[in-house]
Amino acid sequence: MVMGGPACPFNLVDIYQKILGVKEIQIPQVELKDTNPEEITLLIHPFASHPKKEWNLSKWTEIIFQLAKDYPQSKIVVSGSCK
């Protein structure tokens, strides 16, 4: 199997992005008005129900670093399952 195998660094989102001609995916900006930055907890669940839906670890790393930069006083929690 090519798509889920270690030889393929892409997932279906990457492939559809290329097919549709999308140059760059914009990460939505979250605006937290009137919120104490020390009380913000950002929950990241980087897993999917099927391997074809999973993002590459480098994409999640980029998002987490950007969130840490944008919200330096917040807590970032990464969640997952027992599997």
N, C-alpha and C positions, 0 to 999 in steps of 0.2 A: 504494500500500500504506500503510495507516494505522499499523499496529503498529510497523513498523520505520522509519517516516519521521520527519523532524525535527519534525513537527507533534504527535507523540505523546510526552509525557514519561514515559509508563508502560512497564513491561515486564510480562510475564505473571505474575511473582511479585506485583507490585502489584495486578493485576486479581484474581487468585485471593484475595489477602489481603482485598480489599473484598468479594468474593462470599461468603467464609467468615465475614466479620464480625470478623476479627482486628483488634484496635484498635492494638496495637503489637507489633512483632517484637522479642523480647529477644535481645540479643547474648550468646552463651554466654560465661561467665566461665572463663578458663583459670587454673588454680592451679599455680604453679611452685614447688614446695617444694624446699628445700635446693639452690637453684640460684643461682649468682653472677649478679646482674643484668647485669654487664658481659659475660657470656658468652652472653646470650640474643640470638638472631637471629630476628626474626619475618619470615616470607616471605609476601608478599601477591601473589596472581596475580589481578588484577581483570578478567580477560578470560574470554570464554565461547566455545564452539565455534559458537554461532549468535547473531546479534544480538538475537533475542527473549529470550535468557537473560541478557543483559548488564544489570548494574545501572547506574543513573545515576552519573556521576562524583561527584556530591555525597554519595551514600551511602558510596562508598569513602573519600572525604575525611573524612567523619565517623568512620568506623572507624579510619582511620590516626591521626587526631588523638586519639581516645580511647586507642588503644594507646600512643601517645607520652606521653600523660598518665599512664597506669597503669604504664608501664614506661619511665621517662625515661632509664635508662642502657642500654637495649637498642638493638640495631641493627634498623632496619626496612628491608627490601629489597623493592622492587616488581619483579616479573618479568613477562616477556611473550615474545612470539614475534617472528619477523622480519616478520610480515605487518602 
